[in-house]
Amino acid sequence: MNLPSAKARSLQPPVAHPATGGPWAQIGDIAVPKRSLCLAMVTYLLLSPVQAAEPEASGRKISFSFERHYTANAFDSIYPFADWYGLLRGSVEQQVAVGATRLTFGGMLEAKAFDTYDIEDDRVLALSVAAERKIGDKLELRGSVGWRIADEGDDLVVKDTIIGLRTATETFVATAQLGADLGHGWALILDAGASRDTPRKTRFEADVVEPILLNPRKDRAELGLRLGHSQGNLTLAGAAGAEWVLAGRQTDAPLRFELARYRAAAEAKYAVERLTLTGSAGLAHLSGLRGALSSTRPVYALAAEFAPIARLTLRASLTAGFDTRNTDDPVASWLERQEVEARLSVREKLSLGIGLYNSWREYLTLGGGEKAYGLYAETSYQLSKPVTVVLRVEHGRATYEDGSHTPRFDAGLALRAAM
């Protein structure tokens, strides 16, 4: 697929990639249906007299959504090629009581398919099991294990040509949490978690290059502690945590590094009838790359929700902190984000919302960064008790330090159901 010049692009559409693969999409070694399944499920939701089940009675929750979008920038890059895409999401959750232990089994499927530029298609499949058990009146123990595989499309620009890339990543995760009621409004929570992200070899469009490993395997361990006190409408707490990342512990790893992140913060929450305020502020330290990376910065997360009248809700949030999971930088980045939103319930089944956001992301090892802003508006209407239709429009722009920018426009219609 050749990239035409800016002048040519304004006069004619880009060269199209025909959709391939038939009605089935591939997630690693698993095949899942594309449009035929989407249309069948949408028809079923619209025509069948489905009644929403009570979660407490059945212990089962099912959610499904199908969305149809138009985007002005299918590659989310400085080259704005327009396209249409469909987005299918589905999840199921089943709770089972085994004596004093409550087990929750979950599954999730997500598939994104473009009409023209199918090199950007994404698919995700995830399974999880969680357990929860109370030990006496003062202790509660929770744990979970999960598996996830994601097959993600991307692109590489070489001179005037865009080459499609595809990488599958398998993730295993395990978490444990112990909560203790210390009495007199005091509570202690201990958290622990571990995960492994294993990318497979990246495949290139039309096999122009042999598959190669572009991303290292990442082993992650986390510990956290929170001690809090609640009295009336006010909750105060102190929290501390640590995260360690080991990347590239395999023979053919393209990159190897170790990373450690430590954080400590004070937290507060105040809630009354129409106002809720939450906030945390503290310090975080990030180090790694054998001493080449070392940074200590203040971190915070502030949020407010206010309902001045019965049908209107206003929300605002401010966050700043290190991000060790962002793939734009192979190691870590610093993210600051601000967001405001207003939502109005016009009628019992109809609501309107509008919001805007602004963010700054600094790439800690690559250098440079990205400044982004956006404005979005959406309306939702409840067709029946389980089914809701949502129309959303979003416009934004990302600007980089070299002066280039990525325009963003997306308009979509979604059909969502929860049973």
N, C-alpha and C positions, 0 to 999 in steps of 0.2 A: 504494500500500500504506500504509494508515493505521496509525499507532502507537497502540494502545490504551493506556489508563492502566495503572499498575502493578497496580491491583486487577483490572481487566478481563483483563489479560494472565495473571494467575494462575488465572482461571476458564475462559478459552477460548483456543484457539490463535489466532495472528495470521492476518491475511488472507493467503492464499497466492497467489503468482504461479505460474501454470501454466508448465511448461517449454515453451520455444518452440524453433523452428529445426529440428525433425525430427531424424533420426538423424545429421545432419552439423553439425559446429561450424565456425565461421569464424575463421581466423587471418589478419587483414588481408584479403588477396584470395585466400587459400588455404583450401579446404574440407577438413576431415579428419573421419573417422567417429567417432561417440560410442560408445554402448553396444553396437551390433552388433559392432564390431571388438573391443571389450573381451571380450565373451562368446566370440567365436570363438577368440581367442588363448588365453584361459584353458582352453577345452575342448581345444585342440590341445596345450597343455603337459601337461594331466593325462592325456590318453589316448594320446598318441603316445610311442613308445620313444626319446625324445631322449637322446643321449649328449653329455656336455660335451666340447667340442673343446679341444685343447691350444693355447693362444695361441701358443706358440713354433713349433708345427708349421704352423698355418694363417695366422698373422698377423692373424686376425679375432676380434673380441670382440663379442658381442651380449648385451645385458641387457634385461630386460623386467620390469615389475611392474604389477600391478593391485591397487588397494586399495579397500576399502569402509569408510566412516567414518560415525560418528554424532557430531555436534557440538552442544553446548548453546548455542553462540553463533556462528551462521552469519556474522554481520556483523563479528565480532570488535570489538564496540563495547559501550557501556554498556547497550545494549538487547539482552538475551539471547534470541534467537529460535532454537529448535532446528531442525535439519534433518539429512538424510542426504546424503552426496556420494560420488562415485566419483573415483578418481585413477589415471590411466594414465600410465606413464612407459616410454619405450623409447629405447635408444641402440645405435648400431652403430659399430664402429671397425675400419678396415682398414689394415694396414701393408703398404707396398710398398717394396722396395729398388731404387733407381736408382743403380747404381754404388756409390760410397761413401756415398751419401745415403739416409737412411731417411725416407720420407714416411708420414704418418699422416692418413688421411681419417676424419672423424667426423661423425656426425649425431645429433641428440637431439630427441625429441618429448615434450611433457608436456601433458596435458589434465585439467582439474578441472571436474567438472560436478555441480551441486547438484540434488536432486530438486525442490525447491520454489522456492528463491530463486536462480533462474538468473542474476540480475543480478550475482552474485558469481563466476560461472564464469571460469576463467583458462585460457589456452592459450599454449604456448611452442614455437617451432620454431627450431633452431640448427644451423648447419653450420660446419665448421672444417677447416683443412688445416695440418698442422705438419710441419716438416722438421728433421732432425738430422744433423749431419755432423762427423766427427772430422778434424781437420787435423793430421796427424802424430801424435805420441804425447803432446803436451802441450796441445793446444787442442781445444775442442769448441764448435761453433756450433749454436744452436737458434733457430728462428723459427716464428711461427704467424700466421695470419690467420683471422678468424672473423666470421660474420654471425649475428644473432639477431633474431627478431621476437617480441614478447610482446603479447598482447591480454588486458588485465587488467580485471576488473570491480571496481567500488567503489560506495560509496553516499554520498549527501548527505542529511542530516536537515534538513528545513525545517518548523519547528513540529511538527506531529504526523504528518508524512508523510516516508517514506523514498523518495528518488528514486535510481534506478540510474544509474551512470555507467560508461562503457567507454572505455578509452584504449589505443591500440596504440603501441608504442615500438619503433623499429628501431635496432639497435646494430651498429656495425662496430668491430672491434678488431684491432690488430696488435701483436705483441711480438717482441723479439729478445733473445738472451742469448749471452754469450761467457764460457766458462769456461776458465781457464788453470791448469795444474798447474805451480807454481813450484818444485817439488822440496822435499825434506826435510819433507814433511808440510804444506806451505803451498799454498793454493789461492785464486785470485782469480776473482770472478764479477761481471760487468757486466750490468745489465739496462736495457732501454728499452722503453717501450710507449706506445701512443696509441690513443684510442678516441673515438667520436662516438655519443652517444645522441640520437636524433631522435624526440621524441614527436609523434604526429599529433593532430589536433583531438579533443577529448573529446566523445563522443556521449552524449546524455541519453535516459533511458528515455521511450518514447512521444513522443519529439521535443518534449518540453515546452519546451525551449530549443534554439535553433540551435547546432550544433556550434561549439565555441570552443577555442582553444589555452590550456590551463591551465598547462602545464609548458614551460620553455624548453629549447632544444637545449643540450647540454653537450658541449664539446670538452675532452678530458682528455689530458695528457701526463705521463709518469712516467719517472724515472731512478733507478737504484739501484746500489750498490756494496757488495760484501762481501769482506773479506779474513779468511781463517780458517786455523787451524793444528790439525792432528789428531795426537795421539800416544796410542796405545793406546786406552783407553776414553774419553778426554777430548778434546773439541773446543772450542776457544775462537775467537771471531771478533769483528770489529768491522764494523758495518754503518751505512750512511748512505743517505738517499734524499730525493727531492723529488717533489712532485706539484703540477701547475698545472691549474686548471679555469677555463674561460671559458664562461659561460652566457649565453644570450640573444642570440647573434650572428645574429639574423634580424629582419626588419622588424616582424613582428607578435608579437614575444616579450612575454609578460606580465611577465617579470622579467629583469633584466640584472645580472650581478655577476661579479667576478673573485675567485679564491681561490688561495692558495698554502699548501702544507704542507711543512715540512721536519722531518726526524727523524734522530737519530743514537742508536745503541744498542750495547751490548756484549752478546754472546751466548755461551752455554755449553751443552754437552750432555755428559752422563755416562751411560754405559750399561754395565751388567753383566748377568749371566745373568737375574735376576728383577727388576731395577730399572732404570728409565730416567728421568732427570731432564733437562728442557730449560728454558731460561729466557733472557729478554732484558730489559734495562732500559736506559732512556735518557731523552732529552728530545725533545719534539715542539713545533713552533711552527706556529700556524695564523693566517693573516692574510688580510684581504680587505675587501670592501665599502668601498673607498676609505678605509681606516683605521678604520672603525667596528668592525671585528672584529679583535682581536689578542689571542692567548692562547698562553702557553708553559706546558706541564705535563709532569710526569714520566709516562712510559708504560712499560708492562711486560707481559710475557706469560710466565707460569710454568705448567709442566705436569709431572706425575709419574705414573708407571705402575708398579705394584708387584704381583707375583704371590706372595703369601705361601705358597700351596700350588699344586699343579700345575693344578687346575681353576678357581681363583679369581683374578680380575684386578681390582685397584682402580685407579681413575683420579681425578685431581683437576686442576683448572686455574683460573688467575686471569688476567684480562686487563683492560687499561685503555688507552684510546686514542681519538683523534679518528676519527669516521666521516663521510666526505664523500659516501657513497652512500645514506644513509638518506633516504627520501622523506618521512618525517613532518615533518622540518624542511627547508625548501626549500634551505638552504645546507649546514649541517653540524650534527653533534651530538657529544656526549662520551658514551662508553659504558664502563661497568664491569660485568664479569660474573664470577661464580664458579660452578663446577660440580663435583660429585662423582658418581661412578658405581661400581657394583660389578656384576660379571658372573661368573656361575657356570656352568660346563659340567657339567650333571647327568649327561649321557651323551654318547656320541660325536656324536649327531645332535640333542640337546636342550640348550638353554641358556636361562638366566634372567638378567634384568638389571633393575636399579633405580637411579634417580638423581634428583638434585634440583639446581635451579639458582636463582640469585638475580642480578638485574641492576638497574642504574640507568642511565637514559638522560636526559641533559640536553640540551634544545633550545637551541642557542646563539643563534639569532636570534629565535625565537618566544617564548622564555622558558618557564619551567616545565620539567617533565620527567615521566618515567614510571618507577615502581618496580615490578618484576615478579618473581614467584617461581613455581616450578612443581615438581611431583613426577611422575615417570613410571615405569612398569614395563612390561616387555615380555618375551615368551617367543618363541623361534624353534625350529622343528623342520624338519629337512631331510628332505623326502619322498623325494627321489632326488638323484643327484649334481648336476643343474643346478637343481633346484626346492626352494625353502624357503618355509615358511609362517610369518608373523610376526604375533603378536597384541600390540598396544600400547595402553595406557591412559595418558592424561596429564590432570592437573588442575592448574590454576594461576589466577593472578589478577594483574591489572595495576592499580595505583593511581596516580592523578594528584594534582597539588598542590591542585586545587580540591576534593578529597575524593571525586570520582566514581571508579568502578572498573569494570573489565571482567572479568567472570568467564569462565574458560576451562575447558572439559572436552571431551576428544576421545577416542573409542575406535575403533580401526580394526583390520581384519583384512587382511593383505597377502599376496599370492602373488608371489614373486620368482623369477626365473630368470636364470642367467648361462651363456652357451654360447660 
